[in-house]
């Protein structure tokens, strides 16, 4: 059993979508932190529940996709980039899945993946990375549960394939950022539910039909009438009964709208470090630019985390499997600010010779030769066109 794969042995569970509240959140957190017998599946199921929130999901996806869309290279230690090997794996499903699960440790706290050779239809056999469900992993104990509702499992860190076919990222026992997002997502869902009820009550108010409740024929006639008159809620009362609306605070839904915006703002700060591209009422360019810079800092930290795990765990494991040659390293490609670089080129032109081939490779400018009778650029020349080259 020690050499068999864990992922195919998982017992698939049906997850019932029930209403979640703060009490269930506290219970899940306490069970997760239980030192003697930790239970983690309740918290991770709650994570899946709150990720139905479109705003929260978009914030996480934006942050992950910034790293997935960046360019990286594979090269031998102390050597040049292996372009052929890099091109082979740059957009492969294997590396995309690995990078994604490494970044997901920021949000979930922990990830365990298992490599396996798989074949899709008539395609060639490829190495795939399967995420072992976090509900089945008790990281503090190093236990893998085939059925997360049971207590018996195996110590996956003692398996011979651990470190090569099974890789672990993150810190055992960490809850991740999603733990802090739970109350905001639950409050938002509550506000949306209440607002929809407000729209139903005041937008399509219920109908009241008074009749002799002791007369079955009159009640049946009133019932048919109400059913045929539309979709609004209705009820039948006796002629001697009275119905009154409860007196509440007069509102058009602003209280719910404010709560929803507050929850969205808090989750934006949590995942992106700023509220970006949402507040059209009070937003401005400088505010958006500052928010983008804050998000970029978080993305750079994610990329540093990926590079660390790639070089310390992933590439050595892939080398032992035979996918990557030994002594190779993973490195993100450093992006250049072409606008700033072009400004420096323009400033240097009056004083230095610049390689035309370098200009072509860097900026895509075809240089066919030296201009005859052209006025050389001087420090006092009008460089407005050149300065706005990348605007």
N, C-alpha and C positions, 0 to 999 in steps of 0.2 A: 504493500500500500504506500510505502514511503516514496516510491518512484512514480506513482500515478498522479495525474493532474487533479487539482482541487476543484477547479471551476465546473467541470461536468458533473461533479458529485453533489452540487448544491441542490437543496430541496426548495423548489419554487413555492413562494407563498403568495396568497391572494391578500392584497392590502385593501382594506375597506376604508373608504373616505368618510370619516365621521367628523363632526364639528370639533374643532380644537379651541382650547381657551388657555388662559394663563395658568390655571390650576394644573392642567395636563402638561404644560411646559415645565412647571416647577417639579412635577413628579418625574418627568423624563430626565431632567437635569440631575435630580437627586439620585436616580437609579444609575445614571452614567457615572456619577462620582462615588458610588458605593465602593468602599475600599475592599470589602470582603467578597462581594459577589456583584460586580458591575454588570448592568444590563444596558446595552447601547442601542438596540434596535428601535426603541421608542423615540429617542431623540433624532435618529437619522430618518425615520419615517416622518417625523415632524418637519425636518428639513425639506423632504420631498413635497410635503404639503404646502409649505410657504413658497416654494419655487413655482407654484402656479401663478404667483404674482408676476404680471408681465413686466412691471417696472424693475423689480428686484432682479429678475432673470436678465433683463437687458443690461443692467449695470455690470453684472458678473460676466456676461458674454462679451461686452465691449472690452473689458480688461483682459480677458483670455485671448480674444481675437487679435488684440494689438501685438501680443507675443507670437501667436501662431502665424501672423502675417509678416513677421520680421524675417530677415535673411540670416542664415547661419552657415558655418563651414566646418568641414571635417579635415583635419590636417595631422600629419605625423608630428610628434613632439619635437620642437625645434626645427621643423621643416616647413615646406611650402604647403599650400592648400591642395588637397586632392580633389580637383574639380569634378572628375568623373564619379568618384564615390559620393561627393556632396550632391551632385545632380541626381544620383540614383535614389537618395534618401530624403532630399529636401522636402518634397511634397508627398512622401509616403504615408500611408495610414498608420504604420507602426510608430514612426517618430512623432506624428501629430498626436496620437493617443497618449504617448509617453509624456510629451510636453504638457498636454492638457491636464493629465492627472497629477503631475508635479505641481502645477499652478493651483489645482483644486485643493491642495493641502492648505492653502491660505484660507479657504472658505469652509472646508470640512475638518481640517486639522490633521487628517491622516489619509493615506492611500496605499493600497497593496495591489500590485499587478502580477499577473502570471503570464509568462510567454508560452506559446504553443504554436506548432506548425499546423496550418489549416489550408484547405483548398476550397475556393468558391467556384462551384460549377466546373467548367472546363479550364479555368485559369490555373496558372502554376501555383504550386504550394508556396505559401508565404508565411513568414513569422508574424504572428499577431499578439497583441497585448490585451489581455482580458482584465478588467477591473474586478477584483473580488469584492462583492457587496460589503459595504461598511457595516451593515446590520449584522453581518456574520463574523466580524473581526472584533475581538476584545483585545485592543492593542496593549493595554496595561498588563495583561496576563500573557500576551503572546498566543492567544487561543483562537483557532478557527472553528466555527460552528457550522456544521453542514445544514442544520436547521436552527435558525436563530431563536426559536421559541424554546429550545432545549438548552441544557447546561453542559452536556457532554460534547467535547470536541477534541482537536489535536493541537499540539504545540507546533505551530508552523515554523517557528524559528529554529526548531531542532531538526527539521527535514533536511536531507542532503541537497535538495534543489534550492534551498533558501540562499539567496545571494547571487544565484545564476538564473534560474528559471522563475524564481519568486523574488520580487524586489519590493522594498518598503520605503515609503517617503513620509516625511512629517515626524512629529513628536508623539509618542504614545501618550494617550490620555488627553490630547488637545481637542477642544471642541470646534475651533475655527471661528471665522467671522460670522457665519450664519447663525451661531448661537445668539449673538447680539442683535441680529435682525428679526428674530422670532416675534418679540412683542410688537414691533412696529408693523410687521406684516399681518398679525392677528387683529390689531386695532384697526388697520386699514380695511380689512375684510368686514369687520363689524360695522364700520362707518358706511361702507358701500351697501351692505345689507339694509341698514336703517334708512339710508337715502332712497333705496329702491322701494321700500315700504311707504315712505313719504310720498313718492311719486305716484304710487298705486292708489293711496288713499285720497290725496288731494287732486290728482290728475283724473282718476276715474272713481269718484266716490261711490260707496256702496248704496244700494237701493233698498228702501223699506216699503213693505206692502202690508197694510192693515186690513184684517178681515176677521170674520167670526171663526176663531180657532177651534170651536166646537163643531163646526160644519165641515166634514171631510170633503164634500164636493167643492166648497168655496176655497178650501186650502189647496186642493188639487188644481183648481182653475188658476189660482194665483201662482202656483208653482210653475205651471206651463207658461204662463204669461212672462214670468221673470226669466225663464230659460230661453225664451224666444226673443227677448229684448236686448241682447248683447252679452258681453263677457264680464261686465262689472259684477263685483260681489253683491249678494242680495240676501235678504232674510224676511221672514213673515212673522208678524206679531199680532196679538189680539187687539181689537179696537179699544179695549180698556187699558192697554199697556202703553208706556211711553219709552222713547229711546232718545238719549242725549249724547252728544259728543263730549268726551272729556276735554276739559280746558287745558291746553298746553301752551308752550311758548310759540308764538307766531314766528315762523321761519320759512324761508324758501330753500333751505338746505345748506346755508352758508356754514353752519356749525359742522356739518359732515364734510363739506368741501375743505374747510380749514384743517380738520383732523387728517384727511387723506393727504393733503399737501405736506403737512408736518411729517407724517410717516414716510412719504416718498423722499422728502428732504433728508431725513435722518439716515435712511438706507443709502442714499446717494453719497452722503458724507462718509458712511462706513465703508462702502465698496470702492468709491472713486476719489474720495478725499475732498470732493467739492460737488456743488450742484451745477451741472453742466447742461446747457441747452434746453432748460425747462422753464425757467422763470422769465417769461417774455414781458412781464409787467415791470419788473425792476432790473432786468438784465441790461448789460452793455458790453461792448467789445472787450474792454480791459478786464472786466470781471470774467468773461468767458475765457480769455487768454490765460488769466491766472489759474482758472480751474483746469484748463488743459495741461498746464505745466505741472500742476499738482498730480493729475492723473498719470502723466508721463513719468514722474518720479516713482510712483507705485509700480508702473509697468517695468521700469528699469530694475527695480528690486525683484520683481517676479522673474525677469530674465536672468538676473544674477543667481537666483535660487535654482533655476533650471540648469544653468551652466555648471553649478556646483554639483548637483546630483548626477548630471550627465557624465561628468568626468570622474566622479568618485564611485558611482554605482552602475550606471547604465552601460557605458561603453566597455568597461571591463567585463561585464556580464555578456554583452553581445560578442565580445572577442572570444570568450570561452565557448559560446555557442557556435561561432564561426561566421557571423554576419559581418563583423567589422574587424579589420586587422588589428593586431595588438599595438599598443603604444600610440594610439590615435587620440586626439583631443577634440572636444566640441567647443566652438567659439562663435559668439554672435558677431555679425559683420557690423562694424562701426559705421553708422550713417553720417554723412557729411552735410553741412549747411551750405548748399551750392550757391545760395544768394550771397552769403558772406564771403565765400571763396571767390566768386566772380568779382566782387568789389575789390578784393585784394589783388586780383589779376589786373584789373583796370588801373589800379594805383601803381602797380609795378611795371606796366608796359613802357612808360617813358624812360625807364632806367635800366631794364634788363631784357635780355632775349628769352623768349618763352617758347618751349618746344611745341610746334604745331600739332604733332601727333598726340601730345598730352592734352591739348585743348580739344581735339576731336574726340578723344576717348572720354574726357571728363564732361564736356558740355555739348558734344555733338555738332561742333562747328567745323564745316568743311573748309579748310584753308588750301587754296590752289596755288598761292604764290604771294610774293611781296608786291604790294601796290605801288605802281609807278606814279611819280609826281604827287604822291599822297602827302598831306601835311602830317608830320609826326605829332603824336599826342604830347602835349606839354601839361605842366601842372595847372596851367590856367585854362585848359581847353574845356569846352562844354561837354560833359560826360553824361548828360541826362539820359540819353538813349541807352548807353551801356549800364548805367546804374539801375535802370528800370527793366533790365533784360528779363528778370525772373518775376516781375510783378504780375 
